[in-house]
Amino acid sequence: MSTLKIPLVAPSHRDDALQIYRAFKGIGCDAAAIVNILAHRDATQRSLIQQEFETAYSDELRKRLSSELTGHLKKVVLLWMHEPGAQDAYIVKNALKGTIKDHKAINEIICSPTSFQIRQHKRAYLTNVGTNLEDDIESEVSGHHKKLLIAFISTSHYKGPEYDQILVGNDAKALHKAVKKFGLSEKTFIQIFSERRAHLSATIRDEAYKNFVCALKTILRCAESPPKFYAKALRKAMKGLRIADIALIRIVVTRAEIDMHYIKAEYRNKYGKTLNDAVHCETSGHYITFLISLLGTNHYARSGDIILDID
């Protein structure tokens, strides 16, 4: 469920394009005006605004935003201006091909979706990046991590609620083969995913295996509950002396129009404070205004399994 709050009667995309154009005029950019418009428009509206801006002013809006904005505000706005599928495509591209590969971002985007969403990701990647996702994983990732990622995006995933004894038996046989293929004993595999999950990072030293196991954990946790997975990822992004802004931006932007409402509920339930308050404590300026706008209202009450917003 989306947390994006758009006006009940949104201004026309022509008016939005005009107001953004005016925000670029004069000395410096009126960042507040940019935030006030773009942080309250959905994907379709943002696409129309970009089309109108280019038609009316013979200028590409994303390029103009890139030249006018700075810092983390620039990063969050530019990612937000992509269509949802393109957001994921560019995140994975940059994570794979950057000077320092961001394996957490790779795992998060590739290992969390359903089979249908994976097919969408692959099409979006080809359309926006110009290469096949499988080919880029093959060339940029190594070892067991690569094998797992390619297997995951090439295989249908069971999402049904019913227990199928034959299916479970087949899965057990496949898991047994995988354990031998990856050079892990059955005992080690069971310990990793049952007894010592919380201490995994301390027991595995090899970086390639860390990435591989991180991908496995992402698959398992997202199969159980994507909102819980993302709530924990957001907590990690804001924990410690230095906030991981790239991770914070990535999760807030990509989940705002999907399931951020439920992520916020899980965050408050697990950590005892609202996600809005946590973000507010760790960020500042127009950057915080943009993120908080995407997160929507701050307070909610729970009634059974129903989450109610309270303004």
N, C-alpha and C positions, 0 to 999 in steps of 0.2 A: 504494500500500500504506500502510495506516494506521500511525501510530506510537503511537496511544493505547493505554495499558496499563490494562486494567480487571481487577478481581479475578476469579480463576477461578470463584469462587462469590460473586457480588455480593450485598450485603445487599438486602433487599426495598426497594422504593421507599417503603414506609411507614416503615421504619427510617431511611432516608436523610432523608425529610421531617422526621421527629422530631428527628434530630440537627441538622439545619439550623435548625429552629425553636429548639432549645436554644442554638445558637450566637448567636442574636439576643438572648438574655436577658442580663440583668445590665448592667453598665456597659461600653459598647463592644461591638463585635462580635468573636466568635472567628473571625477571618479564616482562621487555620490550619485550623480544622475545615471551613470552607466549601471551601477549596482542596483539602483531602484527599479530600473527597467528589466535588465537581463536576468536578475535573480528571481523574477516573478513571471517568467514566460516559459511555457513548456516547449518540448522539442519541435513541434510543428510551428509554433509561433516564432521560435528563434530562427528556424529555417526561412520563414517568410520575411523576417526582418533582414536577414542577410541578403536574400534575393533583391528586396526592395532597395537596400542601401547601395548595392552594386549597380542596379539599374538607374537609380536617381543620381548618384554621385560618381559613377565610373570608378569606383574604388572598392576593393575587397575588404569587408568589415573585419575579418580576422586579422589581416595584415595591419589594418589601421589600429586595432586594439593592441596588437603586439608592439607597435611603435609608440603608443600613447601611455600604456600601463607599465608598471614595474613590479618586481618582487613576486611575492606569493599571490597577490591579487591578479597579476598578469597570468600566472600559471593556472589558477582556478578558473578564471574567465575563459581563457583559450580552450581549456579542456571542455568546459560546459557548452561552448558554442558548437562543438561537434555533435552530430546525431549520436544517439546511444550506441549503436553498433560501431560507429567510427571511433568513439571514445575508447572502447575496449581494444580495437585494432591498433590504435596509435600507442596506447599504454604498453601493449605486448611488444610492438615493434621497438619502442625505445628501451624497454626492459631487456630485449634480446640483443639489440645492436648497439647499446650504449657503451661507453668506455668501461664502465663497471656494470656488469649485468645485475639486474634486480630480480633475483630468483623468487623472492616473496611475491612480487607483482605478477610474475609469470605464473606461479602456482595459483594465486588468487583468482586470476581471470580465466585460466584454462581449466582448472580442476574443480571449480565450483558449479558450473552450469549443468543443466539437464542435456540429454541428447539433442533435443530440438534446439536449445540455445547454442550448443556447440556448433551445429550446422549453420546457424545464423552467424556465429562468430567467424567461421571459416569463410563464408561468403563475404562478410564485411571486410575481413582482412585482405582477401584477394582484391576486392573493389578499391579499398582505400590505400593499401600498401603496394599492391601490384605484384605480389608474390604469394605462393601458397604457404599457409601456416605450417604445414608439415615440413616443407622444404627448409624453412627458416629455423625450425626447431632442430631439424637434422643437422644443420650447419653450425648452429650457435650453442647447442646444449650437448652435453656429453654423458657417457656412462649409463647407469641404471635410470637416472633422472630422465634422460632423453627417451629411453625405451618406454618408460611409464607414461610420459606426456603423449607420445605418439600413439601408444596403445589406447590411452583414454579418449583422445579426440577421434579415434577411428572405430570406436566400439559403441554399440547401443548400451544404455544403462537402465537397469530395472528400477522403477520408482514406485511400484505398486505397494499397497499395504498388506497384501495377503502372503502368508507363509507357504512356500512351495517346496516340499521335501525333495523332489527330484532336482529342482533348481539349486537348492542348497547343497545337495550332494555333488552336483556338477561343479559348483563354485569351490567346494572343498578340494576336489581333485585338481582344479585349475590352480588354486592357491598352493597346493602341495608342489606342483610343478614349478610355479613361480619362485617359491622359496628355494628350491634346488638351483634354479637358473641364476638367481641373484646371489648365490653362495651363502645363504643364511640357513642356519639350522632351524628346524621347527621350534625348538625351545627358545632360541633367540628371538624369532619372529613373534611368538606368543608373549614373551616378556616385554618386548617393545610396545605392543599394542594393548596390553592389559595391565601388567603390574607396574611398569615404569614410564608411562606416558609423560608424566610431569617432569621427569628427570632425563628426558631423551637427549636434550642438547648437551648434557654433561657426560653422557655415555658414548656419544658418537663424535669422533674427532675429525674424520675425513670430510672435507667440505662437500665433495660430490655426494657422499652418502647423506649428509645433512639435507641437501637440496632434495634428494630422492625421498627421504623420510618426511620432510616437510610437505611434499606433494601428496604423499599417502595420507598424512594427517588431515590435509585440506580436503581431500576426497571424502574421508570418513566423517569429518565434522560437518561438512556441507550436506552430506547425505542425511545426517541426523537433524540438523537445524541450521540453515544459512544465517538467520538472524543472530543466533548465538555465536556463530563463527565470526561474523563481522563485528559484533559488539566487543568480542575479545580482541580482535585486530585493531579496533579503534582505541581500546584501552592501552594496548601496547604502543600504539603510535603516539600517545600523549603521556606515556609514563617515562620517568627519568628526567635528567637535567636538561636534555634537548629534545624538543618535540620533532617527530618525524613528519614534517609537513607534506612531503610527497605522498606518503601513505594516507595521511588524513584527507588530503585533497582527492586522491584517487577513490577512496571509499565513499566519501560524502557525495561526490559528483556522480559516480556511476550507480549508486543505490538510491539517490534521492527520488527518482521517478519510478522506483521498483518496489522496495520493501523497507525503506528507512523507518517507516512508522513502527514496524515490528522490531527493528534493530534498536530503536530508541527504548522501547519497552523492555527488551532484554538487558540493555545497558543499565537502566535504572534498577531493575530487579536484582541484577548481579552486583552492581557496584555502589548502590545506595545514593546516587545523584543523577540528575538528568544529563543527557549527552550535551544539550545546549549549554548547561552550566560548565561542564568540563571543557568544552571548546572555548567558551568565553574566558576561562581562566588562563588558557594557553596561547591565545592569539590576540591580535589587536588591529585597530584601524579599519579601513574599508574591507580588508581581507576577512576579518571576523564578521563584519556585517553581511558579507556575501555568503559565508558558510552558514551562519545562523539563519539567514533567509531560506536557504535550501533545506535546513532542518525543520523549519516550520515552528509551530507553537511549542512552548517549553513544557507546559504541565499537562498531565493527563491522569485519568483515574482508570482503574481496571475493574471490570465487572465480569467475573468469570473469565471467559476467553475473549471477551470483547474489550477493546481499548477505546476509550472515549477521550476526545480532546476537550480541554477546558481553557478557554481564553482568559 
